[in-house]
Amino acid sequence: RNIANFLALVVKDGELAPDFDDEIVVGTCVVKAGTVVHGPTAEALGLPAPAPAAPAPPEATPTAAEGSEADPSTEVYPAGGGPEATTDDKEEETS
C-alpha cells in the first residue's frame, strides 16, 4: 500500500512525472537532472552538499477587509479571558 501511494505521487497518466513541490518526492529523490540532490548520498560520494530547496510560498489568507470572518479557535485571549468571559467575570478575578 505504501508503494502504491508513493507511485501515485510520481506517476501521472502512466508517465513518470514527479511533483518536486511535494516534500515526500523531494525527500526520496537522489538524482535530479544528473545532479545528486540527496544530502547523505552526496556526502557518501564526497560531493558538496546540495543547496536546500527553496521554501514554498506561503498560502494567501483572506483578511478581514476581504469580508472573511475570524476563526475564533485561532484568536488569542489574555489569561482568564476569552469570548465567553464577561466583564463581571474579569472584575471578580481582579478583586
Chimera marker file (.cmm) of the C-alpha trace (Angstrom):
<marker_set name="trace">
<marker id="1" x="0.000" y="0.000" z="0.000" r="1" g="1" b="0" radius="0.5"/>
<marker id="2" x="2.835" y="2.438" z="0.810" r="1" g="1" b="0" radius="0.5"/>
<marker id="3" x="4.449" y="1.791" z="-2.553" r="1" g="1" b="0" radius="0.5"/>
<marker id="4" x="1.140" y="2.347" z="-4.351" r="1" g="1" b="0" radius="0.5"/>
<marker id="5" x="0.691" y="5.672" z="-2.517" r="1" g="1" b="0" radius="0.5"/>
<marker id="6" x="4.225" y="6.730" z="-3.422" r="1" g="1" b="0" radius="0.5"/>
<marker id="7" x="3.776" y="5.773" z="-7.066" r="1" g="1" b="0" radius="0.5"/>
<marker id="8" x="0.591" y="7.866" z="-7.149" r="1" g="1" b="0" radius="0.5"/>
<marker id="9" x="2.806" y="10.869" z="-6.272" r="1" g="1" b="0" radius="0.5"/>
<marker id="10" x="5.305" y="10.299" z="-9.079" r="1" g="1" b="0" radius="0.5"/>
<marker id="11" x="3.213" y="8.823" z="-11.911" r="1" g="1" b="0" radius="0.5"/>
<marker id="12" x="0.524" y="10.763" z="-13.770" r="1" g="1" b="0" radius="0.5"/>
<marker id="13" x="-1.413" y="9.264" z="-16.684" r="1" g="1" b="0" radius="0.5"/>
<marker id="14" x="1.007" y="6.330" z="-16.855" r="1" g="1" b="0" radius="0.5"/>
<marker id="15" x="4.069" y="8.575" z="-17.233" r="1" g="1" b="0" radius="0.5"/>
<marker id="16" x="6.780" y="9.336" z="-14.706" r="1" g="1" b="0" radius="0.5"/>
<marker id="17" x="6.021" y="12.905" z="-13.622" r="1" g="1" b="0" radius="0.5"/>
<marker id="18" x="7.311" y="13.576" z="-10.090" r="1" g="1" b="0" radius="0.5"/>
<marker id="19" x="5.958" y="16.671" z="-8.362" r="1" g="1" b="0" radius="0.5"/>
<marker id="20" x="9.099" y="18.262" z="-6.926" r="1" g="1" b="0" radius="0.5"/>
<marker id="21" x="6.939" y="20.593" z="-4.833" r="1" g="1" b="0" radius="0.5"/>
<marker id="22" x="5.884" y="17.569" z="-2.775" r="1" g="1" b="0" radius="0.5"/>
<marker id="23" x="8.090" y="17.078" z="0.299" r="1" g="1" b="0" radius="0.5"/>
<marker id="24" x="7.882" y="13.284" z="0.074" r="1" g="1" b="0" radius="0.5"/>
<marker id="25" x="9.030" y="13.278" z="-3.548" r="1" g="1" b="0" radius="0.5"/>
<marker id="26" x="11.874" y="15.694" z="-2.796" r="1" g="1" b="0" radius="0.5"/>
<marker id="27" x="12.923" y="13.705" z="0.260" r="1" g="1" b="0" radius="0.5"/>
<marker id="28" x="13.166" y="10.462" z="-1.715" r="1" g="1" b="0" radius="0.5"/>
<marker id="29" x="14.857" y="11.886" z="-4.805" r="1" g="1" b="0" radius="0.5"/>
<marker id="30" x="18.556" y="11.002" z="-5.078" r="1" g="1" b="0" radius="0.5"/>
<marker id="31" x="19.472" y="12.393" z="-8.510" r="1" g="1" b="0" radius="0.5"/>
<marker id="32" x="17.657" y="15.096" z="-10.482" r="1" g="1" b="0" radius="0.5"/>
<marker id="33" x="18.770" y="16.165" z="-13.958" r="1" g="1" b="0" radius="0.5"/>
<marker id="34" x="22.114" y="14.423" z="-13.458" r="1" g="1" b="0" radius="0.5"/>
<marker id="35" x="22.876" y="16.141" z="-10.150" r="1" g="1" b="0" radius="0.5"/>
<marker id="36" x="22.923" y="14.384" z="-6.770" r="1" g="1" b="0" radius="0.5"/>
<marker id="37" x="20.288" y="16.205" z="-4.708" r="1" g="1" b="0" radius="0.5"/>
<marker id="38" x="20.152" y="13.845" z="-1.708" r="1" g="1" b="0" radius="0.5"/>
<marker id="39" x="22.457" y="15.151" z="1.040" r="1" g="1" b="0" radius="0.5"/>
<marker id="40" x="23.578" y="11.844" z="2.577" r="1" g="1" b="0" radius="0.5"/>
<marker id="41" x="24.266" y="10.380" z="-0.873" r="1" g="1" b="0" radius="0.5"/>
<marker id="42" x="26.293" y="13.425" z="-1.911" r="1" g="1" b="0" radius="0.5"/>
<marker id="43" x="28.296" y="13.151" z="1.321" r="1" g="1" b="0" radius="0.5"/>
<marker id="44" x="28.945" y="9.435" z="0.772" r="1" g="1" b="0" radius="0.5"/>
<marker id="45" x="30.204" y="10.216" z="-2.735" r="1" g="1" b="0" radius="0.5"/>
<marker id="46" x="32.438" y="13.040" z="-1.499" r="1" g="1" b="0" radius="0.5"/>
<marker id="47" x="30.385" y="15.665" z="-3.344" r="1" g="1" b="0" radius="0.5"/>
<marker id="48" x="29.420" y="19.081" z="-1.986" r="1" g="1" b="0" radius="0.5"/>
<marker id="49" x="26.124" y="19.161" z="-0.120" r="1" g="1" b="0" radius="0.5"/>
<marker id="50" x="23.216" y="20.121" z="-2.360" r="1" g="1" b="0" radius="0.5"/>
<marker id="51" x="21.593" y="23.512" z="-1.865" r="1" g="1" b="0" radius="0.5"/>
<marker id="52" x="18.457" y="23.349" z="0.280" r="1" g="1" b="0" radius="0.5"/>
<marker id="53" x="15.187" y="23.516" z="-1.599" r="1" g="1" b="0" radius="0.5"/>
<marker id="54" x="13.543" y="26.911" z="-1.721" r="1" g="1" b="0" radius="0.5"/>
<marker id="55" x="10.584" y="27.120" z="0.663" r="1" g="1" b="0" radius="0.5"/>
<marker id="56" x="7.141" y="27.098" z="-0.895" r="1" g="1" b="0" radius="0.5"/>
<marker id="57" x="5.459" y="30.489" z="-0.987" r="1" g="1" b="0" radius="0.5"/>
<marker id="58" x="3.004" y="30.987" z="1.887" r="1" g="1" b="0" radius="0.5"/>
<marker id="59" x="-0.622" y="30.414" z="1.114" r="1" g="1" b="0" radius="0.5"/>
<marker id="60" x="-2.686" y="33.556" z="0.841" r="1" g="1" b="0" radius="0.5"/>
<marker id="61" x="-5.036" y="34.010" z="3.764" r="1" g="1" b="0" radius="0.5"/>
<marker id="62" x="-8.117" y="36.186" z="3.475" r="1" g="1" b="0" radius="0.5"/>
<marker id="63" x="-8.101" y="39.379" z="5.507" r="1" g="1" b="0" radius="0.5"/>
<marker id="64" x="-10.948" y="40.989" z="7.399" r="1" g="1" b="0" radius="0.5"/>
<marker id="65" x="-11.064" y="43.613" z="4.655" r="1" g="1" b="0" radius="0.5"/>
<marker id="66" x="-11.927" y="40.846" z="2.194" r="1" g="1" b="0" radius="0.5"/>
<marker id="67" x="-15.025" y="40.027" z="4.188" r="1" g="1" b="0" radius="0.5"/>
<marker id="68" x="-13.860" y="36.843" z="5.883" r="1" g="1" b="0" radius="0.5"/>
<marker id="69" x="-14.775" y="36.228" z="9.477" r="1" g="1" b="0" radius="0.5"/>
<marker id="70" x="-12.085" y="35.473" z="12.040" r="1" g="1" b="0" radius="0.5"/>
<marker id="71" x="-11.814" y="31.897" z="13.219" r="1" g="1" b="0" radius="0.5"/>
<marker id="72" x="-12.437" y="32.095" z="16.982" r="1" g="1" b="0" radius="0.5"/>
<marker id="73" x="-10.343" y="28.976" z="17.554" r="1" g="1" b="0" radius="0.5"/>
<marker id="74" x="-7.227" y="30.882" z="16.462" r="1" g="1" b="0" radius="0.5"/>
<marker id="75" x="-7.800" y="34.073" z="18.443" r="1" g="1" b="0" radius="0.5"/>
<marker id="76" x="-5.555" y="34.747" z="21.429" r="1" g="1" b="0" radius="0.5"/>
<marker id="77" x="-7.029" y="35.963" z="24.704" r="1" g="1" b="0" radius="0.5"/>
<marker id="78" x="-5.335" y="37.071" z="27.933" r="1" g="1" b="0" radius="0.5"/>
<marker id="79" x="-5.283" y="34.588" z="30.806" r="1" g="1" b="0" radius="0.5"/>
<marker id="80" x="-8.734" y="34.227" z="32.325" r="1" g="1" b="0" radius="0.5"/>
<marker id="81" x="-10.372" y="35.893" z="29.342" r="1" g="1" b="0" radius="0.5"/>
<marker id="82" x="-11.949" y="34.641" z="26.185" r="1" g="1" b="0" radius="0.5"/>
<marker id="83" x="-15.043" y="35.044" z="24.097" r="1" g="1" b="0" radius="0.5"/>
<marker id="84" x="-17.179" y="33.512" z="26.844" r="1" g="1" b="0" radius="0.5"/>
<marker id="85" x="-15.774" y="35.733" z="29.636" r="1" g="1" b="0" radius="0.5"/>
<marker id="86" x="-17.991" y="38.641" z="30.614" r="1" g="1" b="0" radius="0.5"/>
<marker id="87" x="-16.960" y="41.963" z="32.107" r="1" g="1" b="0" radius="0.5"/>
<marker id="88" x="-18.301" y="40.792" z="35.501" r="1" g="1" b="0" radius="0.5"/>
<marker id="89" x="-16.100" y="37.681" z="35.344" r="1" g="1" b="0" radius="0.5"/>
<marker id="90" x="-12.988" y="39.775" z="34.726" r="1" g="1" b="0" radius="0.5"/>
<marker id="91" x="-13.792" y="42.200" z="37.578" r="1" g="1" b="0" radius="0.5"/>
<marker id="92" x="-14.198" y="39.298" z="40.024" r="1" g="1" b="0" radius="0.5"/>
<marker id="93" x="-10.793" y="37.917" z="39.067" r="1" g="1" b="0" radius="0.5"/>
<marker id="94" x="-9.036" y="41.191" z="39.861" r="1" g="1" b="0" radius="0.5"/>
<marker id="95" x="-10.699" y="41.555" z="43.302" r="1" g="1" b="0" radius="0.5"/>
<link id1="1" id2="2" r="1" g="1" b="0" radius="0.2"/>
<link id1="2" id2="3" r="1" g="1" b="0" radius="0.2"/>
<link id1="3" id2="4" r="1" g="1" b="0" radius="0.2"/>
<link id1="4" id2="5" r="1" g="1" b="0" radius="0.2"/>
<link id1="5" id2="6" r="1" g="1" b="0" radius="0.2"/>
<link id1="6" id2="7" r="1" g="1" b="0" radius="0.2"/>
<link id1="7" id2="8" r="1" g="1" b="0" radius="0.2"/>
<link id1="8" id2="9" r="1" g="1" b="0" radius="0.2"/>
<link id1="9" id2="10" r="1" g="1" b="0" radius="0.2"/>
<link id1="10" id2="11" r="1" g="1" b="0" radius="0.2"/>
<link id1="11" id2="12" r="1" g="1" b="0" radius="0.2"/>
<link id1="12" id2="13" r="1" g="1" b="0" radius="0.2"/>
<link id1="13" id2="14" r="1" g="1" b="0" radius="0.2"/>
<link id1="14" id2="15" r="1" g="1" b="0" radius="0.2"/>
<link id1="15" id2="16" r="1" g="1" b="0" radius="0.2"/>
<link id1="16" id2="17" r="1" g="1" b="0" radius="0.2"/>
<link id1="17" id2="18" r="1" g="1" b="0" radius="0.2"/>
<link id1="18" id2="19" r="1" g="1" b="0" radius="0.2"/>
<link id1="19" id2="20" r="1" g="1" b="0" radius="0.2"/>
<link id1="20" id2="21" r="1" g="1" b="0" radius="0.2"/>
<link id1="21" id2="22" r="1" g="1" b="0" radius="0.2"/>
<link id1="22" id2="23" r="1" g="1" b="0" radius="0.2"/>
<link id1="23" id2="24" r="1" g="1" b="0" radius="0.2"/>
<link id1="24" id2="25" r="1" g="1" b="0" radius="0.2"/>
<link id1="25" id2="26" r="1" g="1" b="0" radius="0.2"/>
<link id1="26" id2="27" r="1" g="1" b="0" radius="0.2"/>
<link id1="27" id2="28" r="1" g="1" b="0" radius="0.2"/>
<link id1="28" id2="29" r="1" g="1" b="0" radius="0.2"/>
<link id1="29" id2="30" r="1" g="1" b="0" radius="0.2"/>
<link id1="30" id2="31" r="1" g="1" b="0" radius="0.2"/>
<link id1="31" id2="32" r="1" g="1" b="0" radius="0.2"/>
<link id1="32" id2="33" r="1" g="1" b="0" radius="0.2"/>
<link id1="33" id2="34" r="1" g="1" b="0" radius="0.2"/>
<link id1="34" id2="35" r="1" g="1" b="0" radius="0.2"/>
<link id1="35" id2="36" r="1" g="1" b="0" radius="0.2"/>
<link id1="36" id2="37" r="1" g="1" b="0" radius="0.2"/>
<link id1="37" id2="38" r="1" g="1" b="0" radius="0.2"/>
<link id1="38" id2="39" r="1" g="1" b="0" radius="0.2"/>
<link id1="39" id2="40" r="1" g="1" b="0" radius="0.2"/>
<link id1="40" id2="41" r="1" g="1" b="0" radius="0.2"/>
<link id1="41" id2="42" r="1" g="1" b="0" radius="0.2"/>
<link id1="42" id2="43" r="1" g="1" b="0" radius="0.2"/>
<link id1="43" id2="44" r="1" g="1" b="0" radius="0.2"/>
<link id1="44" id2="45" r="1" g="1" b="0" radius="0.2"/>
<link id1="45" id2="46" r="1" g="1" b="0" radius="0.2"/>
<link id1="46" id2="47" r="1" g="1" b="0" radius="0.2"/>
<link id1="47" id2="48" r="1" g="1" b="0" radius="0.2"/>
<link id1="48" id2="49" r="1" g="1" b="0" radius="0.2"/>
<link id1="49" id2="50" r="1" g="1" b="0" radius="0.2"/>
<link id1="50" id2="51" r="1" g="1" b="0" radius="0.2"/>
<link id1="51" id2="52" r="1" g="1" b="0" radius="0.2"/>
<link id1="52" id2="53" r="1" g="1" b="0" radius="0.2"/>
<link id1="53" id2="54" r="1" g="1" b="0" radius="0.2"/>
<link id1="54" id2="55" r="1" g="1" b="0" radius="0.2"/>
<link id1="55" id2="56" r="1" g="1" b="0" radius="0.2"/>
<link id1="56" id2="57" r="1" g="1" b="0" radius="0.2"/>
<link id1="57" id2="58" r="1" g="1" b="0" radius="0.2"/>
<link id1="58" id2="59" r="1" g="1" b="0" radius="0.2"/>
<link id1="59" id2="60" r="1" g="1" b="0" radius="0.2"/>
<link id1="60" id2="61" r="1" g="1" b="0" radius="0.2"/>
<link id1="61" id2="62" r="1" g="1" b="0" radius="0.2"/>
<link id1="62" id2="63" r="1" g="1" b="0" radius="0.2"/>
<link id1="63" id2="64" r="1" g="1" b="0" radius="0.2"/>
<link id1="64" id2="65" r="1" g="1" b="0" radius="0.2"/>
<link id1="65" id2="66" r="1" g="1" b="0" radius="0.2"/>
<link id1="66" id2="67" r="1" g="1" b="0" radius="0.2"/>
<link id1="67" id2="68" r="1" g="1" b="0" radius="0.2"/>
<link id1="68" id2="69" r="1" g="1" b="0" radius="0.2"/>
<link id1="69" id2="70" r="1" g="1" b="0" radius="0.2"/>
<link id1="70" id2="71" r="1" g="1" b="0" radius="0.2"/>
<link id1="71" id2="72" r="1" g="1" b="0" radius="0.2"/>
<link id1="72" id2="73" r="1" g="1" b="0" radius="0.2"/>
<link id1="73" id2="74" r="1" g="1" b="0" radius="0.2"/>
<link id1="74" id2="75" r="1" g="1" b="0" radius="0.2"/>
<link id1="75" id2="76" r="1" g="1" b="0" radius="0.2"/>
<link id1="76" id2="77" r="1" g="1" b="0" radius="0.2"/>
<link id1="77" id2="78" r="1" g="1" b="0" radius="0.2"/>
<link id1="78" id2="79" r="1" g="1" b="0" radius="0.2"/>
<link id1="79" id2="80" r="1" g="1" b="0" radius="0.2"/>
<link id1="80" id2="81" r="1" g="1" b="0" radius="0.2"/>
<link id1="81" id2="82" r="1" g="1" b="0" radius="0.2"/>
<link id1="82" id2="83" r="1" g="1" b="0" radius="0.2"/>
<link id1="83" id2="84" r="1" g="1" b="0" radius="0.2"/>
<link id1="84" id2="85" r="1" g="1" b="0" radius="0.2"/>
<link id1="85" id2="86" r="1" g="1" b="0" radius="0.2"/>
<link id1="86" id2="87" r="1" g="1" b="0" radius="0.2"/>
<link id1="87" id2="88" r="1" g="1" b="0" radius="0.2"/>
<link id1="88" id2="89" r="1" g="1" b="0" radius="0.2"/>
<link id1="89" id2="90" r="1" g="1" b="0" radius="0.2"/>
<link id1="90" id2="91" r="1" g="1" b="0" radius="0.2"/>
<link id1="91" id2="92" r="1" g="1" b="0" radius="0.2"/>
<link id1="92" id2="93" r="1" g="1" b="0" radius="0.2"/>
<link id1="93" id2="94" r="1" g="1" b="0" radius="0.2"/>
<link id1="94" id2="95" r="1" g="1" b="0" radius="0.2"/>
</marker_set>
